[in-house]
Amino acid sequence: MELILASQSPRRRELLGGLGLPFRVLAPEIDERMDRALSPDRLVECISLEKAQAAQVLAGPEAIIIAADTVVTLDGAVLGKPRDEADAARMLAALSGRRHHVYTGLTVLRGDAADTGHEVAEVAFRALTSQEILDYVSTGEPLDKAGAYGIQGYGALLVEGIRGDYFNVVGLPLCRLGRMLAQFGVDCLRRAAGGSA
């Protein structure tokens, strides 16, 4: 059994690697432009499924494919990755002192069998000064992340609290992933304990 992560995200690679599962990365490019008619949960589910299907074309039907997509929403509006530093600063100013939601769609696919779902977490930002926003943007960290921040990096300094799965906010909800993989015969805890599943 071959396990494939359909993502170039170093954060997702690190999280999956932490489960001790052997895997390789295979992340073909897909069109991730957002269909504004879709709700955030359906949007991330559809994109994660598209990523998994694109990887399966290259890997073959016997591989187990894992794919994910994450967006941030504020007042129902989807905040993807910022276009540039000015866009990142605009997003961070909008998030300052407010609560927002992070959605991650997750798909596990093998052959014709697919399991797709999503997780949502609520994140509270503290009030940020203009200088703090500029300083954070100057780190470069916000530029490749949905909502213009990474909770696992310097962005942790902006977050007052979180309700939901922390790993969902990072980009790979591990609890849900473990349950999904078990449906495909991959029992992460049994493997960690030295079992064969």
HURA-V720964 format. One record per backbone hydrogen bond with DSSP energy under -0.5 kcal/mol. CO is the residue of the C=O (numbers start at 1). NH is the residue of the N-H. Records with the same first field share a line. If there is no record, write none. Layout:
CO=NH / NH
This chain:
2=64
3=24
4=6 / 66
5=7 / 26
9=13
10=14
11=15
12=16
13=17
14=18
16=19 / 21
17=20
24=5
26=28
30=32
34=36
35=38
39=43
40=44
41=45
42=46
43=47
44=48
45=49
46=50
47=51
48=52
49=53
50=54
51=55
52=56
53=57
54=58
55=58 / 59
56=60
60=63
61=111
63=65
64=4
65=109
66=6
67=107
69=105
71=103
72=79
73=101
74=77
77=74
78=80
79=72
80=147
84=88
85=89
86=90
87=91
88=92
89=93
90=94
91=95
92=96
95=98
98=125
100=123
101=73
102=121
103=71
104=119
105=69
106=117
107=67
108=115
109=65
110=113
112=114
113=110
115=108
117=106
119=104
121=102
122=163
123=100 / 125
124=160 / 161
126=97
129=133
130=134
131=135
132=136
133=137
134=138
135=139
136=139
137=140
140=143
141=144
142=82 / 145
145=82 / 148
146=149
150=153 / 155
153=156
154=157
155=158 / 159
156=159
158=126 / 160
161=124
162=164
163=122
164=166
165=168 / 169
166=169 / 170
167=171 / 172
172=174
173=177
174=178
175=179
176=180
177=181
178=182
179=183
180=183 / 184
181=184 / 186
182=185
185=187
186=188
187=191
188=192
189=193
190=195
191=194
197=187
